[in-house]
Amino acid sequence: PTVRTISFRGFLTVAQFSEESRIALEAKGHMLQQESCLLTFITDRRAAKVRHLQQPHTQFVECCWWLDEAAVQFRIAGRVVVATAD
């Protein structure tokens, strides 16, 4: 499947980056709560879509938004990183 339902949770903040990245960004004047351009989504880790995203050939993904009010669809392609609480 090429389209799956997930929940958009916002953009990563500098505070959520690795310590090394955070230090480098703070040195350039970025504040910890400043948003980045990295989109974050959540879904149930038990879902088949998570296993599909973790397959070696699945390096790039595309997200699709439909805005009812404007009747506009947006598609954004990028690299996927699956992060868990574990």
QUIPEWO-V599337 format. One record per residue. N is the residue number from 1. RES is the residue in one letter. OMEGA is omega as a letter, one per 30 degrees, with the letter a starting at -180 (999 if undefined). NEAR is the number of other ideal C-beta (glycine too) atoms within 12 Angstrom. D_CENTER is the distance of its C-alpha to the mean C-alpha in Angstrom with 1 decimal. Layout:
{{N & RES & OMEGA & NEAR & D_CENTER} {N & RES & OMEGA & NEAR & D_CENTER}}
This chain:
{{1 & P & a & 12 & 18.7} {2 & T & l & 13 & 16.5} {3 & V & l & 15 & 15.1} {4 & R & l & 22 & 13.9} {5 & T & l & 16 & 13.5} {6 & I & a & 23 & 10.5} {7 & S & l & 14 & 10.1} {8 & F & a & 16 & 8.0} {9 & R & l & 16 & 8.4} {10 & G & a & 16 & 8.2} {11 & F & l & 18 & 7.4} {12 & L & l & 25 & 7.9} {13 & T & l & 21 & 11.6} {14 & V & a & 26 & 13.9} {15 & A & a & 20 & 15.3} {16 & Q & l & 21 & 12.3} {17 & F & l & 23 & 12.6} {18 & S & a & 14 & 15.2} {19 & E & a & 13 & 18.8} {20 & E & l & 10 & 19.7} {21 & S & a & 20 & 16.9} {22 & R & l & 22 & 17.6} {23 & I & a & 15 & 21.3} {24 & A & a & 14 & 21.0} {25 & L & l & 24 & 19.1} {26 & E & l & 18 & 21.5} {27 & A & l & 11 & 24.3} {28 & K & l & 12 & 23.2} {29 & G & l & 10 & 23.4} {30 & H & l & 20 & 19.8} {31 & M & a & 14 & 20.0} {32 & L & a & 19 & 18.1} {33 & Q & l & 17 & 16.8} {34 & Q & a & 20 & 15.9} {35 & E & l & 20 & 12.4} {36 & S & l & 21 & 10.7} {37 & C & a & 13 & 9.2} {38 & L & l & 22 & 5.7} {39 & L & l & 25 & 3.6} {40 & T & a & 23 & 3.1} {41 & F & l & 28 & 5.2} {42 & I & l & 19 & 8.4} {43 & T & l & 23 & 11.3} {44 & D & a & 15 & 14.5} {45 & R & l & 17 & 14.6} {46 & R & a & 9 & 18.0} {47 & A & l & 18 & 16.9} {48 & A & a & 14 & 17.8} {49 & K & l & 24 & 14.5} {50 & V & l & 21 & 13.1} {51 & R & l & 16 & 16.2} {52 & H & a & 19 & 15.7} {53 & L & a & 26 & 12.3} {54 & Q & l & 19 & 14.2} {55 & Q & a & 14 & 17.0} {56 & P & a & 8 & 18.0} {57 & H & a & 10 & 18.2} {58 & T & a & 20 & 14.6} {59 & Q & a & 14 & 13.0} {60 & F & a & 14 & 11.7} {61 & V & l & 27 & 10.1} {62 & E & l & 18 & 10.6} {63 & C & a & 24 & 9.5} {64 & C & l & 19 & 12.6} {65 & W & l & 19 & 13.7} {66 & W & l & 14 & 17.3} {67 & L & a & 10 & 19.0} {68 & D & a & 8 & 22.3} {69 & E & a & 7 & 24.1} {70 & A & a & 9 & 23.8} {71 & A & a & 8 & 23.8} {72 & V & l & 11 & 21.1} {73 & Q & l & 14 & 18.3} {74 & F & l & 15 & 15.3} {75 & R & l & 14 & 13.6} {76 & I & l & 18 & 10.9} {77 & A & l & 14 & 10.8} {78 & G & a & 16 & 9.0} {79 & R & a & 15 & 8.8} {80 & V & l & 28 & 7.1} {81 & V & l & 18 & 7.4} {82 & V & l & 24 & 8.6} {83 & A & l & 20 & 9.5} {84 & T & l & 13 & 12.3} {85 & A & a & 6 & 14.8} {86 & D & 999 & 5 & 17.4}}
